[in-house]
Amino acid sequence: MLKKRLWWSEAVGRADGRIRSVISFNRGGTWRQLKKPENVNCADNAKRCNLHIHGEHSRNNKIVPMLALSEPSAIGLVIAHGTVGNSLSSSQHPDVFVSSDGGYNWIGTLRGPHHYSILDSGALIVAVEAHHEGQVKTIKFSTDEGQCWKSYNFTEQPFFFACLASEPGTKAMNVSVWGFRPEEDGQPMWVAVTIDFQSLITRECNNKDYEEWLAHSTDKGDSKRNGCVLGMKETYRRLKKQSVCRNGRNFVVTKKQIPCPCTREDYVCDYGYYRHVNTSACVRQPNTPNKTFETCLNGEEDELLTAGYRKVPSNKCEGGFTPQDVVQTVIRPCGVKPSPGPSAKSTSSVTHFDTPKERLVLILVSAGAAVIVLLAIFSAVLAVRKQVYRTRMPAYRFSNLRIQDDNNGISVDLESGASSNGTAYQHDSDVEASALSVLRLTSVIRTGVSQCYYWSCCWLHRTRGRRLAKMFRAGGMLKLAALILVFLLAVFLAFQLLEINVEFKLASLARSLPANEEHTKPAVHKCGLSKACPPGHFAFKLASGAASVVGPRMCLEDKLIMSSVKNNVGRGINVALINGKTGEVLKTAFYDMWAGDVEPFIKFLKEIEDGSIIMMASFDDPATKLNDEARKLITDLGSSAVGNLGFRDNWIFLGGKGIKTKSPFEQHIKNSADTNKYEGWPEVLEMEGCVPQRQD
């Protein structure tokens, strides 16, 4: 069976309340009902005819003796109790059904409830009929994945059946039947009969007995996409149904993986978007603001921009369909205002101002800015015109007239001059009038003295006029500067309302000056620690994942080991193995504890050498598949919280192989609806410190 792909569940119908079985081949992405077996007929009154699997509820009510069975070494083989009809019903007698392609197609194989087991990596299936009160002496076996069955009497004295037991791992070819037989004194006597099928199946399998099998193949549609699940084609080498031979203990499952071209189905709609019914495109939901998700570590912030599409988790497709609005990651210093939406490079047709409220704000701000600009221009024009008229000097007209009279040798007639130039004097300033009165008092003095007074008065008039002109000019400049300042302030407020990241910070400008750089720049330590580590220690910083969006981050000796930016993190437990003496990174990996297999993780933990440093950080769910053996191995590395690690808990840990005490570098926070920071996940954990270097 493909354990990483095949899930099934009992679903209750909303309309009629009936229980029906549904199955998923892509980790719960899509669900469908099970096909009806071709060799089983439905009742005439059945509206729908599908296979429904009996689960835990049926076993607790003793309707069936066993749950569905599959093994990783028996590729594609699934055995289960079920009934065929419109829904699951206790009134129907369950039978045994077998699928050889991972649940796509089924056949009815045994009538009534049975106990069953898989042997020899799927080459052999054995079953014992379940009798509530009767005794058993016969075992059934099949070498062609349940198509044909043979019976074998394993004892002459039947006994009451208790259980069917075989060696873990499906490698063995023997099975034990346990039960009890009543004695004459009324006391039961336990009986165990072991059956070794090596005497019945003696031939070893060769290359001709195997075939290449493409999982999830439907033989329909595009050949390039046939068998593609989560962006990957998987081809397995398995035993042919017609081959009657032994796989043996050395049999190893081999598979080939080929990435598939991407399609629209390989992407899901991101936050704030929904899949349109007619086009299958991701369309933004009305009245939904953009949402950013960020976490700060080492002075940097990862901002994930919600932009329409996100690839399905664990999907490994390549090429093909590439949406324009894919999710992007922006790295920026902490404290900088996040971007309001997708980056400028995005060619999406979705604009940021697409709600009525946002459009109204945009219109009002734009209109206000335009009015302010027009007022500023109009005020500037008026100020310039006023300045030009005021700077015209009437003293020059008076001076030119006097110079012409002197040059012609005509004596000054003050009265006639006053009458002939009366219009000009009325428009002149008070300074000109005072100068004219001075000239009248000195009219009886000879021409040389008169000319001297004349030039003095002209000098006095021009000096005061220039001062007044400067005063008028300075006033106009102040008004113009005030208008410009008001205009800049209005533009700044408009940018803020439009959520554009415009920052005028004098402090940042001051910090950028070379003269103050040495005084204001803080000391930077490795991995952004608050203080430097002593000699003989490694500086480290750890951060857990944030919900299922931002991956964990690990830093050692100022080197970023794992992060979403490096694209080497994943769901489950992320680990980094460090040489405790040199600080060299030996291995980085992640193990999926939600839908993956815990055995590779256990193997990794057992192979850690003494003196090694191990860093671990959770992402999404670190505990669903984490069994007792794995928890015990992590506890031996110095952990004290892994025993209580639960579903979607956040957890970070640094330990070592061979330490005698518990590690002080560990943090754990439970997943609780009352305290969670994110919907369904607790807050991010961060930890920094100095770990001692290994000394020989």
C-alpha positions in Angstrom: 0.0 0.0 0.0 1.1 3.6 -0.6 0.9 4.7 3.0 1.9 8.3 2.2 -0.8 8.8 -0.3 -3.9 6.6 0.7 -6.3 7.8 3.4 -9.9 6.9 3.9 -12.6 8.0 6.3 -16.2 7.5 7.2 -18.2 10.5 6.2 -21.7 11.3 7.4 -24.0 12.6 4.8 -25.6 16.0 5.6 -28.9 15.2 3.8 -29.8 11.7 5.1 -27.3 11.2 8.0 -26.0 7.9 6.5 -22.4 6.8 6.9 -20.4 6.4 3.7 -16.7 5.7 3.0 -14.5 8.1 1.1 -10.9 7.8 0.1 -8.1 10.2 -0.7 -4.9 9.6 -2.7 -3.2 13.0 -2.2 -3.1 13.4 1.6 -6.6 14.6 2.0 -6.6 17.2 -0.9 -9.5 15.6 -2.7 -11.9 12.8 -1.6 -14.0 10.3 -3.5 -16.2 7.3 -2.8 -14.8 3.8 -3.3 -15.7 2.0 -6.5 -18.0 -1.0 -6.4 -16.2 -4.3 -6.9 -16.9 -5.7 -10.3 -17.7 -9.2 -9.0 -20.2 -8.0 -6.4 -23.8 -6.9 -7.2 -25.9 -4.3 -5.4 -29.4 -4.6 -4.2 -32.1 -3.6 -6.7 -33.4 -0.8 -4.5 -30.0 0.8 -4.0 -29.8 4.4 -5.4 -26.1 4.4 -5.3 -23.8 1.5 -5.3 -20.3 1.8 -3.7 -18.0 -0.1 -1.4 -18.0 1.1 2.2 -15.2 0.1 4.6 -15.9 -1.0 8.2 -13.7 0.9 10.6 -13.2 1.4 14.4 -16.8 1.7 15.1 -17.7 -1.6 13.6 -14.8 -3.3 15.4 -15.9 -1.9 18.8 -19.4 -3.2 18.2 -18.0 -6.7 17.2 -19.3 -6.4 13.6 -15.9 -7.1 12.2 -12.8 -8.6 13.9 -10.2 -6.5 12.2 -9.5 -3.1 10.6 -8.1 -2.6 7.1 -4.6 -3.9 6.7 -1.7 -2.8 4.5 2.1 -3.0 4.7 4.8 -0.8 3.3 6.6 -3.8 1.8 3.4 -5.0 0.1 3.1 -2.3 -2.5 -0.5 -1.5 -3.5 -2.1 -4.3 -1.4 -5.0 -3.4 0.9 -7.3 -5.9 2.7 -10.5 -4.7 4.4 -14.0 -5.6 5.6 -16.8 -3.9 3.8 -20.3 -3.9 2.4 -21.6 -2.8 -1.0 -24.6 -0.5 -1.2 -25.8 3.0 -0.7 -24.2 3.4 2.7 -22.6 1.5 5.6 -25.2 -0.6 7.5 -24.9 -2.9 10.5 -27.7 -5.0 9.1 -25.5 -6.1 6.1 -23.0 -8.9 6.7 -19.5 -7.7 6.0 -17.2 -9.5 3.6 -13.5 -9.3 2.9 -12.4 -7.2 -0.1 -8.9 -6.9 -1.6 -7.3 -4.1 -3.7 -4.1 -4.6 -5.5 -3.7 -1.0 -6.8 -3.9 1.0 -3.5 -7.6 1.4 -3.3 -8.6 2.4 -6.8 -10.2 -1.0 -7.7 -11.5 -3.8 -5.4 -12.6 -7.4 -5.6 -14.8 -9.4 -3.3 -12.6 -12.2 -2.1 -14.0 -13.9 1.1 -17.5 -14.3 2.4 -18.1 -13.3 6.0 -15.7 -11.8 8.7 -12.1 -13.1 8.8 -8.8 -12.6 10.6 -6.1 -12.0 8.0 -2.4 -11.3 7.7 0.2 -10.4 5.0 3.3 -12.6 4.7 6.4 -12.6 2.5 6.2 -8.9 1.4 2.7 -9.5 -0.1 3.4 -12.7 -2.0 1.2 -14.6 0.5 -2.0 -13.7 2.3 -3.5 -15.9 5.0 -6.9 -15.8 6.7 -8.9 -17.6 9.3 -12.7 -17.4 9.5 -14.0 -15.6 12.5 -16.5 -17.7 14.6 -18.0 -16.2 17.7 -18.9 -19.6 19.2 -17.5 -22.2 16.8 -14.1 -23.8 16.7 -11.5 -23.6 13.8 -9.0 -26.0 12.3 -8.6 -24.6 8.8 -6.5 -21.7 7.4 -6.9 -20.1 4.0 -4.1 -18.8 1.9 -3.6 -17.0 -1.4 -0.6 -16.4 -3.6 -2.2 -14.1 -6.2 -3.4 -11.2 -4.1 -6.7 -12.7 -3.1 -8.0 -13.8 -6.5 -7.9 -17.5 -5.6 -7.8 -19.2 -2.2 -6.7 -22.6 -0.9 -7.5 -24.2 2.4 -5.2 -26.1 4.7 -6.2 -28.1 7.9 -3.5 -27.2 10.4 -4.9 -29.4 13.3 -7.0 -32.5 13.8 -8.5 -31.2 17.0 -10.3 -27.9 16.5 -10.1 -25.2 19.1 -11.6 -21.8 19.9 -9.8 -19.1 17.9 -8.1 -16.2 19.8 -5.8 -14.4 17.4 -3.5 -14.7 14.3 0.1 -13.6 14.9 3.1 -13.3 12.5 6.5 -11.8 12.7 6.5 -8.0 12.3 7.6 -6.6 9.0 5.9 -9.2 6.7 9.2 -10.8 5.8 8.5 -14.2 7.4 6.6 -17.1 5.8 5.2 -18.6 9.0 2.2 -17.6 11.1 0.8 -18.7 14.4 -2.8 -19.5 15.2 -3.6 -18.9 18.9 -6.6 -20.3 20.8 -7.8 -22.5 23.6 -9.4 -25.9 24.0 -11.5 -26.8 27.0 -10.3 -29.7 29.1 -12.3 -32.3 31.0 -12.0 -30.4 34.2 -13.5 -27.4 32.6 -10.3 -25.3 32.6 -9.2 -24.0 29.2 -5.9 -25.0 27.8 -4.1 -22.5 25.5 -3.1 -23.8 22.1 -0.6 -22.3 19.6 -0.1 -23.8 16.1 2.6 -22.4 13.9 2.3 -23.0 10.2 5.4 -22.6 8.0 4.5 -22.1 4.3 8.1 -22.5 3.0 7.3 -26.2 2.6 4.4 -25.3 0.3 6.1 -22.5 -1.7 9.6 -23.6 -2.3 10.7 -21.7 -5.5 12.7 -18.5 -5.1 11.5 -15.6 -7.3 13.7 -14.3 -10.2 13.7 -11.3 -12.4 11.0 -12.7 -14.7 8.6 -12.9 -11.8 8.6 -9.1 -11.3 7.0 -6.2 -13.2 7.2 -2.4 -13.3 4.0 -1.0 -11.8 3.1 2.7 -12.2 1.1 3.7 -9.1 -2.1 5.7 -9.5 -2.2 4.9 -13.2 -5.7 5.2 -14.8 -4.7 4.7 -18.5 -6.9 7.7 -19.3 -6.2 11.2 -20.4 -2.8 12.8 -21.0 0.1 10.2 -20.9 2.4 12.8 -19.3 0.0 13.3 -16.4 -1.0 9.6 -16.0 -0.1 8.4 -12.6 0.8 11.9 -11.3 -0.1 12.5 -7.7 1.3 15.6 -5.8 3.5 16.3 -8.9 5.3 13.0 -9.0 5.1 9.7 -10.8 6.2 6.6 -8.8 7.1 3.3 -10.5 7.5 0.3 -8.3 9.0 -3.1 -8.9 6.7 -5.7 -7.5 5.7 -9.4 -7.9 3.4 -10.5 -10.7 0.1 -11.9 -9.6 0.6 -15.1 -11.6 4.0 -15.9 -10.0 4.0 -18.5 -7.3 7.3 -18.0 -5.6 9.0 -16.5 -2.5 10.2 -13.0 -2.2 12.5 -13.9 0.7 13.9 -11.9 3.5 16.3 -10.0 1.2 13.5 -8.4 -0.8 13.6 -4.6 -0.9 11.0 -2.3 -2.4 12.5 -0.2 -5.2 10.8 2.7 -6.8 11.6 5.4 -9.4 10.3 8.9 -9.1 9.8 11.3 -12.0 8.4 14.9 -11.6 5.3 15.7 -13.6 4.5 19.0 -15.4 2.5 21.3 -13.2 -1.2 22.0 -13.8 -3.6 24.4 -12.1 -4.7 21.5 -9.8 -1.2 21.5 -8.3 -1.9 24.9 -6.8 -4.3 26.0 -4.1 -5.8 29.4 -3.7 -4.0 31.4 -1.0 -5.5 33.5 1.8 -8.2 35.9 0.6 -8.7 34.1 -2.7 -11.2 31.4 -3.9 -11.3 29.2 -6.9 -13.7 30.4 -9.6 -16.3 27.8 -10.7 -16.1 28.6 -14.4 -12.4 29.2 -14.9 -10.8 27.4 -12.0 -8.7 30.5 -11.5 -8.0 31.9 -8.0 -10.0 35.2 -7.6 -9.6 37.6 -4.8 -12.5 37.6 -2.3 -14.4 40.9 -2.0 -13.7 43.1 1.0 -10.7 41.0 2.0 -7.5 43.0 2.9 -4.1 41.8 2.1 -2.5 39.9 4.9 1.2 39.6 5.6 2.9 37.0 7.8 6.2 37.8 9.3 8.6 36.8 12.0 11.8 38.6 13.1 15.1 36.7 13.6 18.7 37.9 13.4 17.5 41.4 12.5 15.8 40.2 9.4 12.1 39.6 8.7 10.6 37.1 6.2 7.5 38.6 4.8 5.3 36.2 2.7 3.0 38.1 0.4 -0.4 36.6 -0.2 -0.8 36.9 -4.0 -3.4 34.3 -5.2 -1.7 31.0 -5.6 0.4 28.6 -3.5 1.7 25.2 -4.5 0.1 22.3 -2.6 2.3 21.2 0.3 4.6 18.3 -0.6 3.9 18.8 -4.3 7.0 18.3 -6.4 5.8 19.2 -9.9 8.1 21.0 -12.3 7.5 23.3 -15.3 4.1 23.3 -17.0 1.6 25.7 -15.6 3.1 28.6 -13.7 0.7 31.1 -12.2 1.6 34.8 -12.5 0.5 35.5 -8.9 2.7 33.0 -7.1 3.6 33.6 -3.4 6.9 35.5 -2.9 9.2 35.9 0.0 10.7 39.3 0.9 13.5 39.6 3.3 13.8 43.0 4.9 15.2 44.5 8.2 13.0 44.3 11.2 10.8 47.3 11.9 10.5 48.3 8.2 6.9 48.8 7.2 5.6 45.7 5.3 4.6 46.0 1.7 0.9 46.5 1.1 0.6 43.7 -1.4 2.4 41.8 -4.2 5.6 43.1 -5.5 5.9 45.4 -8.4 7.1 42.6 -10.6 3.8 40.8 -10.4 1.7 41.1 -13.5 -1.6 40.3 -11.8 -4.7 42.1 -12.9 -5.8 42.4 -9.3 -5.2 45.9 -8.0 -4.7 47.0 -4.4 -7.7 49.4 -4.5 -10.5 47.1 -5.4 -13.1 47.8 -2.6 -15.5 50.7 -2.5 -13.9 52.1 0.6 -10.4 52.0 -0.8 -11.5 53.6 -4.0 -13.2 56.5 -2.1 -10.1 57.1 -0.1 -8.0 57.1 -3.2 -10.3 59.6 -5.0 -10.5 62.0 -1.9 -6.7 61.9 -1.4 -6.0 62.5 -5.1 -8.4 65.3 -5.3 -7.1 67.0 -2.2 -3.5 66.7 -3.4 -4.5 68.2 -6.8 -6.2 71.2 -5.0 -3.2 71.8 -2.8 -0.9 71.7 -5.9 -3.1 74.3 -7.7 -3.3 76.6 -4.7 0.5 76.4 -4.3 1.0 77.3 -7.9 -1.5 80.2 -7.9 0.0 81.6 -4.6 3.5 81.4 -6.1 2.4 83.4 -9.2 0.7 86.1 -7.1 3.8 86.4 -4.9 6.0 86.8 -7.9 3.8 89.4 -9.6 3.6 91.4 -6.4 7.3 91.3 -5.9 8.0 92.4 -9.4 5.7 95.5 -9.1 7.0 96.5 -5.8 10.7 96.3 -6.9 10.1 99.0 -9.5 12.0 102.1 -8.4 10.2 105.6 -9.0 13.5 107.3 -7.8 14.9 106.5 -11.2 12.3 108.7 -12.9 13.1 111.6 -10.6 16.8 111.2 -11.0 16.7 111.0 -14.8 14.7 114.3 -14.9 17.1 116.2 -12.8 20.1 114.9 -14.8 18.5 116.1 -18.0 17.9 119.6 -16.6 21.5 119.9 -15.3 22.9 118.8 -18.6 20.9 121.4 -20.5 22.1 124.2 -18.2 18.6 125.2 -17.0 18.1 126.4 -13.5 15.8 124.4 -11.4 12.2 125.6 -11.2 10.9 123.7 -8.3 7.3 124.8 -8.6 7.0 124.1 -12.3 8.8 120.8 -11.8 6.4 119.9 -9.1 3.4 120.8 -11.3 4.7 119.1 -14.4 5.6 115.9 -12.5 2.7 116.0 -10.0 1.4 112.8 -11.2 4.7 111.1 -10.6 5.1 112.6 -7.1 1.7 111.4 -6.0 2.7 107.8 -6.7 6.1 108.1 -5.1 6.9 107.1 -1.6 7.2 109.3 1.5 10.9 109.2 1.1 10.6 111.0 -2.2 8.3 113.7 -0.7 10.9 114.4 2.1 13.6 114.6 -0.5 11.5 117.2 -2.4 11.0 119.4 0.7 14.8 119.4 1.2 15.3 120.7 -2.3 12.8 123.5 -1.8 14.7 124.8 1.3 17.9 125.0 -0.7 16.7 126.6 -3.9 18.4 130.0 -3.1 21.9 128.4 -3.0 24.1 128.4 -5.9 24.0 125.7 -8.5 27.0 123.7 -7.1 25.6 123.6 -3.6 22.2 122.7 -5.0 23.6 119.8 -7.0 25.4 118.5 -3.9 22.2 118.4 -1.9 20.5 116.8 -4.9 23.0 113.9 -5.0 22.8 113.4 -1.2 19.0 113.2 -1.3 19.2 110.8 -4.2 21.6 108.6 -2.3 19.3 108.6 0.8 16.2 107.8 -1.4 17.9 104.9 -3.1 19.3 103.4 0.1 15.9 103.4 1.8 14.2 102.1 -1.3 16.6 99.2 -1.6 16.0 98.3 2.1 12.2 98.3 1.5 12.7 96.2 -1.7 14.7 93.7 0.3 12.0 93.5 2.9 9.3 92.9 0.3 11.5 90.3 -1.4 12.1 88.5 1.8 8.4 88.4 2.7 7.6 86.9 -0.7 10.3 84.2 -0.2 8.9 83.3 3.2 5.4 82.9 1.8 6.7 80.8 -1.1 8.7 78.6 1.4 5.6 78.2 3.6 3.5 77.1 0.6 6.2 74.6 -0.5 6.3 73.2 3.1 2.5 72.8 3.1 2.6 71.0 -0.2 5.3 68.5 0.9 3.3 67.8 4.1 0.2 67.1 2.1 2.1 64.8 -0.3 3.6 62.9 2.7 0.1 62.5 4.3 -1.3 61.3 1.0 1.5 58.7 0.6 0.8 57.5 4.2 -2.9 57.1 3.4 -2.1 55.2 0.3 0.1 52.9 2.4 3.2 53.6 0.4 6.4 53.1 2.4 7.8 56.6 2.5 9.9 57.3 5.6 11.6 60.5 6.3 13.6 59.7 9.4 16.2 62.2 10.5 17.6 59.6 12.9 18.3 57.2 10.0 19.9 60.0 8.0 22.1 60.9 11.0 23.1 57.3 11.4 24.1 57.1 7.7 26.6 59.9 8.1 30.2 58.6 8.1 31.2 61.0 10.9 28.7 59.4 13.4 29.0 55.8 12.1 31.5 54.7 14.7 29.5 56.1 17.6 26.0 54.9 16.6 26.6 51.5 15.1 25.9 48.7 17.7 28.2 45.8 18.1 27.2 42.8 16.0 27.8 39.3 17.4 27.5 36.0 15.7 24.0 34.9 14.7 22.8 38.3 16.1 23.3 37.3 19.7 23.0 39.9 22.4 26.6 39.3 23.6 29.6 37.4 22.3 30.2 33.8 23.3 33.3 32.9 25.3 36.2 31.0 23.8 35.6 27.3 23.2 31.8 27.8 22.5 29.7 27.9 19.4 27.1 30.7 19.0 23.7 29.5 17.9 20.1 30.7 17.4 17.0 28.6 16.8 13.5 29.5 15.8 10.5 27.2 15.3 8.2 27.4 12.4 5.3 29.8 12.3 2.0 27.9 11.8 2.3 26.1 8.4 3.5 29.1 6.5 7.0 30.2 7.7 9.6 27.5 8.2 12.0 27.2 11.1 15.4 28.9 11.1 18.8 27.6 12.4 22.0 29.6 12.7 25.4 28.4 14.0 28.5 30.5 14.2 27.0 33.3 12.1 26.1 30.8 9.3 22.5 30.2 8.3 22.0 26.4 8.2 18.3 25.9 7.6 15.5 28.4 6.7 12.7 28.9 4.2 15.0 31.1 2.2 17.5 28.2 1.7 14.5 26.0 0.8 15.7 23.1 3.0 13.0 23.0 5.6 9.7 21.1 5.7 6.8 19.9 7.7 7.5 17.8 10.9 10.9 17.8 12.7 13.8 19.7 11.1 17.2 18.6 12.2 20.8 19.7 11.8 23.7 17.4 12.8 26.9 19.3 13.9 30.4 18.0 14.5 30.8 18.9 18.2 34.6 19.5 17.8 34.9 21.5 14.6 31.4 23.0 14.2 31.0 21.5 10.7 27.5 20.8 9.5 27.3 17.1 8.8 23.6 16.8 7.8 20.4 18.8 7.5 17.0 17.1 6.9 13.4 17.2 7.9 11.1 14.3 8.7 7.3 14.5 8.1 5.6 13.5 11.3 2.1 14.1 9.9 1.9 11.9 6.8 5.4 10.5 6.6 7.1 7.4 8.0 8.9 7.6 11.4 11.3 4.7 10.5 13.8 6.9 8.6 13.9 9.3 11.5 14.6 6.5 14.0 17.4 5.3 11.8 18.9 8.7 11.7 18.8 9.0 15.5 20.4 5.7 16.0 23.3 6.6 13.6 24.3 9.8 15.5 27.9 9.4 16.8 29.0 10.4 20.3 30.1 14.0 20.6 27.8 15.3 17.9 25.5 18.3 18.4 21.9 18.0 17.2 19.6 20.9 16.6 15.8 20.3 16.2 12.9 22.6 15.4 9.2 21.9 14.8 7.2 23.0 11.8 3.4 22.6 11.5 3.0 19.1 13.2 6.0 17.4 14.9 4.3 14.6 16.9 1.5 12.6 15.1 3.9 9.9 13.8 6.4 10.3 16.6 6.3 6.9 18.4 7.7 5.9 21.8 11.0 4.6 20.3 11.7 7.9 18.6 10.8 9.8 21.8 13.2 7.6 23.8 16.1 8.3 21.4 15.5 12.0 21.5 15.3 11.9 25.3 18.7 10.2 25.3 20.1 13.3 23.5 19.1 15.4 26.5 15.5 16.4 25.8 13.0 16.6 28.7 10.0 17.8 26.8 9.8 15.5 23.8 7.7 13.0 25.9 4.9 15.6 26.1 5.2 16.8 22.5 1.7 16.8 20.9 -0.1 17.6 17.7 0.9 21.0 16.3 3.0 21.9 19.4 6.0 24.2 18.8 9.3 22.9 20.0 13.0 23.8 19.6 15.9 21.8 21.1 19.6 21.6 21.1 21.3 18.5 22.5 24.1 16.1 22.0 24.9 12.4 21.8 26.6 11.1 24.9 25.7 13.9 27.4 25.0 12.8 31.0 22.5 15.5 32.0 19.4 17.2 30.5 20.1 19.9 27.9 19.3 23.5 29.1 18.6 24.5 25.5 15.0 23.5 25.0 11.6 25.3 24.7 8.1 23.8 24.3 4.7 25.4 23.9 1.5 23.5 23.7 -1.1 23.8 21.0 -4.1 25.3 22.8 -7.1 27.2 21.3 -7.1 29.5 24.4 -3.5 30.7 24.0 -2.6 30.1 20.3 -1.3 33.2 18.5 -2.2 31.9 15.1 -5.4 30.0 14.1 -4.6 26.4 15.0 -0.9 27.0 16.0 0.9 28.5 19.0 3.4 31.4 18.7 6.9 31.1 17.4 9.6 30.0 19.7 13.1 31.6 19.6 16.2 30.6 21.5 19.9 31.7 21.4 22.9 30.7 23.4 26.5 29.4 23.5 27.0 25.6 23.4 30.4 24.3 24.6 32.8 22.9 22.0 33.7 19.3 22.4 37.1 18.8 24.1 39.1 15.6 23.6 
